[in-house]
Amino acid sequence: MNRLLLPAIAIFVLVLSASCGPSSSQAAASDSPAAYIENKGSDTIVNLALAWAERYQSDHPEVRISVTGGGSGTGIASLINGTVDLANASRQIKAEEVAEAESNGVEPVEHIIARDAIAVIVNPENPVSELTLKQISDIYSGKIINWSEIGGEDRPIVRLSRETNSGTHVYFLETVLRLSNSEDKTLFSMDTLLLPSSEGIIAEVRQNPNAIGYDGLGYVPKDLKVIAIAEEAGGAYVLPAIATVNDKTYPIARDLYMYTDGEPTGVVKEYLDWIISAEAQEIVAELGFVPASLTPNASP
Amino acid sequence: MEKSLNWHEFVITRLIKASGYSAILFVALIFFFLVREGVPTFADTDLAALFSVRWYPIESHFGILPLITGSLIVTFGATIVAVPFGIGTAVYISEIAPRWMREILKPLVELLGGLPSVVLGFLGILVLSPNLRVLLDLPTGLTALAGSLLLGGIAVPTVVSVAEDALDAVPRAYREGAWALGATRWQTIWRVTFPAARSGVLTGIMLGVGRAIGETMTVMMVTGNAPVLALKLGSIFSPVRTMTATIAAEMGEVASGSTHYHVLFFIGMVLFLISLGVNVAASSVVFRAKKRAERILS
């Protein structure tokens, strides 16, 4: 036993030292980075921001980027307090946040970094595959309670939503339930299930033919059915995809933002320029989001 | 020599006394903190709004009634599950099971008590709730019932270990006396051992109920979190939102010092008062039972 073990250990140590060699010298080279970038905010964006930071750091070992989540509000609050260089947000900065920033001597500048489509999903067994925005609004506000009212089977509708602290929840409330009308005070029906995670929504839709849910397109697995949506009755029903988000025919898509204090300079500017370059926007598409640089209103 | 012994004794008694009092201190501090953060609720919202039926904090609807009824109905269901199962298991382990069986069962029950609740929540989402939906033909399986079943499972080990200890502590002479009078095994258990251990069994049940009402992760995952008023018994088959799940889900993002923040602490206060009520009720029942036992014996 021992006679076998010793050579095995020897080989293991050799392999280990061989594999450690190059990486440890690389670590030594980047031990003294020239610049740090602090990046914090939206949980929707955090995976994307991490993927960008990894790729950028492997090409630019002199830059260190630290990415943390916590929510859009947390990121913007940190920007206002001056603790981060870049704040990620899945919603636009609010007027009161701008006022607070200005009183703190911070001038938030907005950069659109990607776009995100919200997909409405149902169980594959559900025959309904097309809905208008108004119908989805009526479903979630509790005016439509059975699938048979909108061309489905005679089944009760089980509404699924993210928790109220999610930026996606607020966006869905404003854009779909209230049809972007700020005077409208419609609320989610009281028996809407508020699930704490995307995973919870997907698990329930996967096994329950009564359920309807919504989530960022990047999080929707292939085995669920995505609903085609028309902005108005009689309009064309459109499925969410990169092309339909960019030509604005898919109605529930939002911009994702990064905020800086003043116009960015130095390393932060280089990083932001790289983010809207074709190379970085390829990563956007890989993760299921919609690239921003192809849209006409992309930030400079 | 004697002097140093006295000195040791002095330090040790004080230390033990201090740790005894520290429990009181901690409870008082926690309650003080809850009150300090929760009471400003009354300044921010009026009572009628607080006890309304709509909970939607991002639009300033702070009705906590659905949350209270949600917690109560889930806990009630969990008690119905945990009490018969827990007491049955305790009686079996302590009175009926052969020695070898006992040595397998006891550690297994303790292992069940050590299961992380988030793991049970996962089982609930993936296995329990889909099956409940199909079996009972419900719109969704994410209901108070799913929460009750899992919480019952979480409370069972607590009930079993405390009740089993109490049954075990009943002197053997009681059982032998009953057998000598010709009582069957069942009569001995039901009429002699069980009443003798009653206060310990009741403590076990109350600890189990306390465990169930305070449990957060599992209920947040399986009860659907819809803030609907649960007043009928049939509400157990519909989704509910509990107080604990509300605090856990919303505390992370709430702005410190806002109305929403104070209301969440107010919910914490209500939760604290409910468990206090459960404990006081339990100890008063135990106290009365003891008094009666003393009267009979004297």
Interface residues (C-beta under 8 A of the other chain):
Chain A: G71 G73 T74 R155 P156 I157 V158 E163 T164 N165 V170 K185 L187 F188 M190 D191 T192 L193 L194 L195 P196 G200 A203 E204 Q207 N208 N210 A211
Chain B: R54 Y56 P57 I58 E59 H61 P66 I125 L126 S129 P130 R133 P139 T140 G141 L142 M220 M221 G224 N225 A226 P227 V228 S238 P239 R241 A249 E250 G252 E253 V254 A255
